[in-house]
C-alpha cells in the first residue's frame, strides 16, 4: 500500500488544480462569447450614432436651461459627471476646440487654438450656445453596465463550477467515510462476521484496513475464548458425570455402615456419620457443578407471560411451608398488586430449588427470615433477608447455587443480586413485568 499511497492532501490538491483550471477556461470562454454577442448588438455604427444623438440632445437641453456659452467648461464637466455612462465631450466653435473632457487643467491652453478636423466635423452636431452656434461631439461607453453585469455573471458561474467540481470530487471520499461509519455501527451491534470495506490507498483506506484487522483479531480471540470455555465446560461436565458413579457407591456403602446392626463404638459411628455427610456434600457440589455447566448446553428458554399468582405464588407458599417445617420463623410481607410477568416455567423450579437450598444450608434457625414482594422499576421483586449461622467448612466457597440462579434469571430477562456481610445475607430476584393484571 505504501508504494501506491496517494494521500488525501495530494488528492485534494490535484482536485483543486483541476477544478481551478476548468473554471478559468470556462470563464474565458464565457467572456469571449458574451463580449462577441454584446459587441455585435451594441457597437455597430448605427447604434453608437443613435446613442450619441440622444446624449447630444440631453446636452443641448442642459445648455439651454442654464444659458451656457462655449467657455463654461466647469458646467460642462459637471454635466459629464452627472451622467451614468462614461462620456467624452468635445465642443467646437468657429472650427476651433473650446472644450475636451479628456484634457486636464494643464492642457487648457489648447482651447481656442486647436483646429477642428474633418472627422470631428462629420461626427458633430450643432448646438445653440449663449455666444453662438457650436459643434458638439459625444462619445462614450454607453453599454458598459451590460458588460459589467456579464462579467459578474461569468465570475459567479465559474465560481459555482469550481465549487461543484470540488464537491463532486470529494463526494466519493465522503460516501466511503459514511460506508465505514455504517459498517462500524454494524460491528457495534455484535455482527463481527461483517467485513469492513477497504477501498483505495489513502488514509481512509488505512483506517478501514486497521479496523478490519482489529475485527479479525477480536473475532479470533472470541473464538479461542469460546473454544476454551467449551473445553472447560465439557471437561467439568464429564468429570461431574464420572464422579457420580463412585460417589453413589460410596454413599451406599456408608449408608450400610450407618445401618449396621453390630454394636460399634461411639467414635466409629461418629466417623462413619462424618464421612457420610461429607459424601453427601460432595455429591451436592457435583450436582451443582453439573447443573451449572449443563445450562449452557440447553435450548433457549421457553418464555411465557403469566400472572404472579399462576407462576410464583404457589411456589413461594411451598417454600414458606418447608422453611417453617424445618423450624424457621418466616415473616412474609407480600404486595397485593398482581401483575403479568415473563417466566420460563420449566426453569423457574431451579431458581427456587437453589433459593431454598441456600437458606436451609446457611440460615440461622434461631433468627427470623424476612420475605418481601413488591413492584419496582417495571419488575416484580422478591427479596429475602436472613441471619447467617456461624460459618464452617461446609459453607459453599464458589456459590454455585447463586451462579445457577443468576444464569436462569438472565435467560428469563430477569435480574439477580445478593449481598452478604459477617452476619446477614440478602438475595433479590427481579422478574420483568409484561403488563398490569386486570
Secondary structure, DSSP 8 states (H G I E B T S, - for coil): -GGG---HHHHHHHHHHHHHHHHHHHHHHHHHHHHHHHHHHHSSHHHHHHHHHHHHHHHHHHHHHHT--TT-HHHHHHHHHHSSSEEEEEEEETTEEEEETT--GGGGGGTTTSB--HHHHHT-EEEEETTEEEEEEEEEETTHHHHHHHHHHHHHHHHHHHHHHHHHHHHHHHHHHHHHHHHHHHHHTT-TTS-----SSSHHHHHHHHHHHHHHHHHHHHHHHHHHHHHHHHHHHHHHHHHHHHHHHHHHHHHHHHT--S---HHHHHHHHHHHHHHHHHHHHHHHHHHHHHGGGS-----EEEEHIIIIIHHHHHHHHHHHHTT-EEEEE--S--EEEEE-HHHHHHHHHHHHHHHHHHB-TTSEEEEEEEEETTEEEEEEEEEB----TTS-SS-HHHHHHHHHHHHTT-EEEEEE-SSEEEEEEEEEEEEE--
